[in-house]
Each structure stands twice: as C-alpha cells, then as structure tokens.
Amino acid sequence: MDTGHNGCGCGCNGGTACLDLPPEFVKVRYYYGQRLGVMELNDASAYHAGKHAFHNAHLHGVGVVCGLRAERYVTQGAPLTTVLRVRRGVAIDACGREILVGVDQCIDVGAWFARNRTRPEIAAWAANSTQQLTVALRYRECPSDPAPAPRDPCGCDDSGCEYGRIREGFELALLTAKEVQCVVGVFPAANLLRGALAGGGPVDRISAAIAGLVAADCPDPAKDGWLCLATVDVLLDGTPAPVDLPAINNTPPGRATLLATSALQQILIGVAAAAADSGMALSGPFISGLQFANGANPGDGTITLNIQLFASGTPVVTTALAPATFQAGFVRLHRLTAGAWVDVAPTIALTAANTITVDMVGSLTLNDPHRLTVDQSFITPVSDVDGRPLSPLRMARHFAFVPDAAGVPQLVPSS
C-alpha cells in the first residue's frame, strides 16, 4: 500500500484510459511444434485478464462491493485521535479491476498533515478550524519476486534479473476538496432510466424505452482514478495541527456501491411478490397497448386499450374475459384545462374482441394534457373466465392530442 498520491506509487500504472472499446479481442492459438516465448505467454495471460476486466466494467460497473468503512481509531486512555482506520473490503474500479484490501489499514492524519502542510491548499487552513478530507482508494500493481535472468540485456544488475510476479495492490490517500474527483458511472444514466420507467405501461413499452437508451453510444473511456470511500472532518488546534477527527461520513455522494447479484435477486423476488399480492404481476390477461383513431367529425375520437389474453395448454388456447366483471367506472379520462383536471366523461365499453374502447364525441381538444386511468376493484377486478385478474389493476397514461402537418389529431405520449 502507498498512502502518498503525488507520485504514481508502486507499479506506476495510473492515469491511463480504460473502458475504451478495443477493435477486437485476440487470443493465442496453440498448435503442435509451436515455439512459445514471453510474448505468447504474456498475451495469453493478458487476454483473460482483459476480458474479465471488460466484463466487470461494462456489465457490473464501478463501486464498493463490501467493507472499506472509515472510522476513528482510538487507543485506551486517549479520547482524541488523529489515526483513521479503513476496514478491509473489496471494490471494482472504473477499469473493471478488483481492488482487494485484505486487512484493515491505518492512516495517521497528523503525520500526513506534517508531510503535506506546505502544499498551498493545506497551508491556507486556518487555526482552530475544521477541515474536510476525502478518503480515496485506487488500484495499483507492484512487481515482486525477483529472479535471475542472465540472458536479459535489460536486467537490473550485471548478472541480469527480472521480477517474476505482479502483486495486485491498492493505494489509499487523503484528498483535499480541490483534489477530489470521485469515479462514478452508470450506463445508461440513472436519470434516463428513471425517465424510461416513469411512463409505466406494458413490459414491451418499457423494454423499447430502455432499448433506446442502451442503443446510445458506449460511454467515453474513463480515466483511472479514485474511488471515494468517506469524508473525514479534521479538527485543528491553534498551531494549526490536527488534534481529532470529530466526524466521519461513510455515505458521501461520491461513494459508488455495487450490489451482488444475490442481493439484487432478493430485491426482485420481493418486488415480484409484492406485485403479485397487489394483482400487478400475475399470469393472466394484461393491457398490452393503446391506440387512437380519429372520428368522423372534429372533436370525435376513440382510444382503444388492447388486451392480451392468457394462453395455455397443448394446443395453446386463449382464455376469454368474463364480460360481467367489467365496469365502465374502472376507466376514467381527464383533461387538464386552466390548471384543473376536468372529467371528459367519454363512453367506455368492453368489446367482443376483448378490447376496451374510450369513445369521445365532440369532447376531443388539441394540445391539452390528458390522463387516462384504469383503477379496478381489488376485490372484484376484470377477470377472464378462469378468474385471472386483468393486469395491471391500476394504470395511468399521460398524453395530448397534437395535430400533424395536415391538422389531423395524433395521440402523443407525454412520458
């Protein structure tokens, strides 16, 4: 471990770009009689390491997997401390490399301050103040196990020697506010994913929205940088010099985290179970889409909710809806006019073709926001003849009727 960060530390492999898409992957192909040298063996090792890191970076992301918590290290009889302890843990960096901190690490903030106090941003710290530092971590490699290499003209002494191993290590550092650049990254961006989900709708609509986000350009290559673990308040005396670490925040905005697949699985199972309990995710008929058709006269139009019936058996047979379970009051259409929601009061019907029609006669207006909702009874929902409820029990769609170039109204979703 190297807690200094002005140099590159052991291994000197920092500052390079990663996550860049290679033109291709090439692996060594072995054959009888092949002469294997250093290049072939190194290429074989680099291929597997590179593919693994590529997978980590693009399919898992960057962040702390577990541990790496910072805390005050107080010895008995000494209530004040300038020693910071970072608990052991695991993380994945922006290049997809695993960072293993196998044992707890300690950083003496007082010693760090003494060594760095002449740096401009630290020399400006006022006496009797509290300053904030960020505990950061990054991947580092160190060569080890030197061995004779008499035929190597670039050996490290007259007899020739080379390092036979590379230790995958890490570097811990304390960063000032001026230096902090936490490596984070989610693709697609979290706000865009939330936007794709916000409109709700059937699975195919959400899948299409997410597919559009994933089709965007791959993220730009990230630069090998710091994973921010915690922020630490440093109390200075009148010298000034650190005398205590009064507050530590292990959940700063810049701390990226990664959940294991098993944890995500448990979350998804819980969500699915809750959805099933509420009638939102059951095997049965479901509302699969929404269509709009203009009427014969201005102000007329029909919205159709398509219903995908449940199919099962061999041969596959669909199960029709039970018409008596449908109530027109389950479906409502409102228009936002002058800052208030107005009930449009269309004619609602369940057709023999297993669709729900919302007929507007003379009540269609252009450009105003509309909200179509389906809110069934939890006790007696719309069901097929085998009692499977229509999903989702509750649904909301937001849209407007916008004229095209010919002045013909078109239904345009607003989310």
Sequence and secondary structure as in RCSB ss.txt:
>XXXX:A:sequence
MDTGHNGCGCGCNGGTACLDLPPEFVKVRYYYGQRLGVMELNDASAYHAGKHAFHNAHLHGVGVVCGLRAERYVT
QGAPLTTVLRVRRGVAIDACGREILVGVDQCIDVGAWFARNRTRPEIAAWAANSTQQLTVALRYRECPSDPAPAP
RDPCGCDDSGCEYGRIREGFELALLTAKEVQCVVGVFPAANLLRGALAGGGPVDRISAAIAGLVAADCPDPAKDG
WLCLATVDVLLDGTPAPVDLPAINNTPPGRATLLATSALQQILIGVAAAAADSGMALSGPFISGLQFANGANPGD
GTITLNIQLFASGTPVVTTALAPATFQAGFVRLHRLTAGAWVDVAPTIALTAANTITVDMVGSLTLNDPHRLTVD
QSFITPVSDVDGRPLSPLRMARHFAFVPDAAGVPQLVPSS
>XXXX:A:secstr
     SS  TT   S EES   S        TT    HHHHHHHHHHHHHHHHHHIIIII SEEEEE  EEE   
TT     EEEE  EEEE TTS EEEE S EEEEHHHHHHHHTTSHHHHT  TT EEEEEEEEEEEEEEEEEEE T
T TT SSTT EEEEEEEEEEEEEEE TTT  B    SS HHHHHHHHHT   HHHHHHHHHHHHTS     EE  
BEEEEEEEEEE SSS EEEEEEEESS TT  B   HHHHHHHHHHHHHHHHHTTSS SS EEEEEEEEE SSTT 
EEEEEEEE EEETTTTEEE B GGG  GGGEEEEEEETTEEEE   EEEE TTSEEEEEESS   SS  EEEEEE
  SSS  BBTT  B B SEEEEEEEEEE TTS EEEEE  
